[in-house]
Amino acid sequence: MAAVTTERLLNLALELAGITEVPPDSGVYFSGTRISSILLGVDVSAADLFMARQLGFHAVVTYTPPGLLGPAWDTYRDLHLRQLTEVGVPADDAETAVDGGAAALRLEALRENYDTAASVAALLETPLVGICSPLATIGQRIIQQTVNGPSDGTVAGVRAALLALPEFAAARPPMALVHGAWDAPPGRIVVVTGGLRPPDYAIARAYLTHGVGTLCCADFAYEDARRLASEGVPGNVLVLGRIACASVGINPYVARLRGEGLEVRTFAGVVGGPE
């Protein structure tokens, strides 16, 4: 059976995503070599690391960052700014929309116990890799291509197109429309499932008031949806589900690892992929 290092596990994800530099939300938390058996989940806890060692896995890979490796607020800010400006939101408006969320994330980092998983991995000598933005990029690309395909000209048609993906077909609960109407025309559809956390009110409003008809995101706050409605902001916000969105990006990576001759077992939220 083939064997790789933790650095190779990370680099394979970067290659698939077309990313040349390791983003601050991804990295090696405890390094290892001669890895041929991997446990991979959306969320991984300290208890999961112990379980992985007991079951004989050589390494653990998690989608959700298990701790702080770099200025994650910069990842949030850069990704959302880039996407906003790419769809035509003026740079000043985009910065105003993003700054609040980035500032909040920076303050949250100060109270986070970012060492728990990494220190447990070190104690157990269990290699641990976190891969967030690269896999989110892969998933967002696939979802965007899917919603750009044929539909019946309604938001409900967008949902039907997404349900053709095995990850959305397998996910529970179903996606929800939190702003707009199922029978409304979708207009320009933009998928935003990366950036460490979903768009908030300010980011959603920036999209919907600058030519985007339907914003698709992994999750969205109820109060933000209420505010969009109370202010009469046009358009639709379709919430796809965090687990399904993560899985859409994870499953091609799993296929690549298996293609390299590695044994990969998915758990903790990965849905819709081959066993």
N, C-alpha and C positions, 0 to 999 in steps of 0.2 A: 504494500500500500504506500502511496505517496506520502511525503511529510513536508511541512512548511514551517516557517517562523511566524510569530505574531505580526512582524512587520510585513511579511508577504500577505497575510490575511487582510491587512489594512490596504496595502497597495493594490490588491486585486479589486477592491471596491472603488478605489480612486480611478483605476483604469476604466472600469465599467461606466462610471459616472462622467468621465472626461474631465476630471478635476486634477490639477497638477500639484497643488499644495494641500497638506493636511489641514483641514479647518479646525478651529478651536474646540468644536463640539465632538471631535473624534480623536482617537489615538490609542496607544498601548498603555494600559494602566498597570499591567504586570507582564513582563516579556517572557517569551518561551521559545523553544526550538523543538524540532522533531515532532511536530503536531500533525496527527493524522485523523483524530476523532474530535469533533467539535459539537458543542451544544449551543444553539443560537435561539434567542428570544427577543421579543419586543422590549420587555422590561425584565431586568435581572436583579435579584436581591442577594444579600449576603448568604441567606439560607440556600439559595439556588447554587451559589458557588460551592458550598459544602456538599450539596447533593451531586453536583457534577463530578466532584472529586471521588465521592463514594461510588458513583456509577462507572468510573473509569474513563471519563472524557479527558482529553489532553488540554482543552482550552474552552473558554466561554466567550461568545461574541454577543453583545447587546446592542440593540438599536437606540434605546434611550440612554443618553449619557449617564453613567453611574457616578459621576463626580465632575469636578471642574479641572480641566486641563489648560484652559486659556480664557481670554476675555469673550465669553459666550455672547455677551450683549453686542459685541461687534459683529458676530455672525448674524444675529437677529437683524441688526440694523442694515448691514450690507446686503443681505439677501432680499429683504423687503424693499429697500431703496431701489435695488437693481430692477426688481420686477415691476414696481410702480412706474419707474421712468420708462421701462421698455414698452409699456402699454400706452404711454403718452401723458402720464401725470407730470405736470411741471416739477422741476427739481425742488423748488422752494416748498411747494405743496406736499411733495413726497417726504421731505425732511420733517416738516411739521407733523405729518401723520405718524411717522415712525419714532420720533424722539421720545414720546411718552413711554411707549412700551420698552424701548431700550434702557431708559433710565430706571424703570421699575425692575427690569431683569438684573441690572447692575446692583441694585440695593438688595435684591433677593439673594444674590451670590454671596453677600456678606454674612448672611445668617445660615447659609447652607452648610451642612456637615458633608463636605465634598470628599472626605477621605475614607468613609465607611467601607465601600465596596473594594476600593483599591487596597486598603490595609488588610481586609479579610483575604483577598486574593493573594497577597504577599505571605500572610501567615500560613495559608493552605498550599502555597507554591502552585497555585492554579493560574495559568496565563489568562489574562482578561483583556479584551479589545472592545472599545466602544466605537461604533460606526453609525453616525447620525446623518449629517448633511449629504454624504455621498449616496446613501441608500434612499434618502428622501428625494434627492435629485432624480434618481432613476425612476422612482415611483411617480413623481410629478410629471415627468416626461411621458410616461406611458398613459397616465390618466388624461393629460392634455390631448394627446393624439386620439384617445378614445372619444372624448367629447367633441373633438373637431370633425368626427365622422358623421355619417348620415343620421338624421333623426326626423321626427314628425313635425318639427318646428315649434315644439313646446318644451318647457322645463321638464315635464314628465317624460318626454322623449330622450332628454339627456340622462335621466335616471335609468331608463330602459337600456340605453347604450352602455352605461357603466355596469349594469347587472350582468352583461355578457362577460365581464371579467370574473374569473373564478373567485377572486378574493372578495368581491362585493356580493357575489351570489352566496358565499359561505358565511359572510359576516352577520353578527347579531349585535345590536338591533339594526333595523334598516336605516338608510340615510333619511335625513329630515330636511324639509324646506322651512327655514326659520324666518325668511323674509321674502315676500313676493307671492306668486301664485303658480300652481302646477300647470295651468293652461296658458300661462303667459309665454310670449316668444322669448327665447333665451338671449337673443342678441349676441353680442360678443361674449364668449365664455373664457374666463381666466381661472386657472387652477393654481391655488397657493397652498401647498401642503408641507412646505419646508419652513425653515426659519426658526426652529426650536420651539416656537409656540405659534398658535394660529393668529390670523389677523384680528385686531380688536376693532372697536367702533370707528376710530379715526382712519385706520387703514382701509376698512371696508367702504367707508363713505368716500374716501379718495378715489377708489376704483369706480364706484357706482355713479359718481358725479363727473367722471372723465371718460365716458364712453363705454364702460364695461356693463353689459346687460345682466350677466350672471357670474357671481363669484362662487367658486367651489373651494371649500376648505375642509380640513380634517375635523375641526370642531370650532365652536363659536359660542361666546357667552350669551346667556339668555337676556341679560340686561342690555347688552349691546344691540341685540336684535330688536328689543322693545324700543330702544332709542331711535334706531333707524326708522321704524314704523311711525313713531310719534312725530318725527320731523318730516315725514313724507318723502324720504329719500327714495328715488326710483330704483327699479331693478330687483334682482333676486339673490338670495344667499342660500346655497345648497350645502348642507353639512354632510360630509361623506362618511365620517367615522374614523377615528385615529387608528384603530387596529387594522381596518381594511386598507387604508392608505399606506401604513407602514409595511404591510404584507406585500403590497404591489411592488414596492422597491426591494424588499428582502428576497422574494422568491427568485428573481433572476440572479441574484448574488449566490443564493444557495445552489442554483443550477450550475453556476460557474465553478464553485468550489467542488461540487461532485464531479464536474467535468475534468477537474485537476486530479481526480482520483482520491479525494478526501471523503471521509464519512461525516455526514452532517445530520444531526437530529434537531428538528425545530420544536419549540414549545413556547409557553408563555405569550400567547397571542398571535403567533404566526398562523394565518389561515389561507386556504385556497391553493396551497402548493402541493406538489407531489409528495407522497410519503417517502 
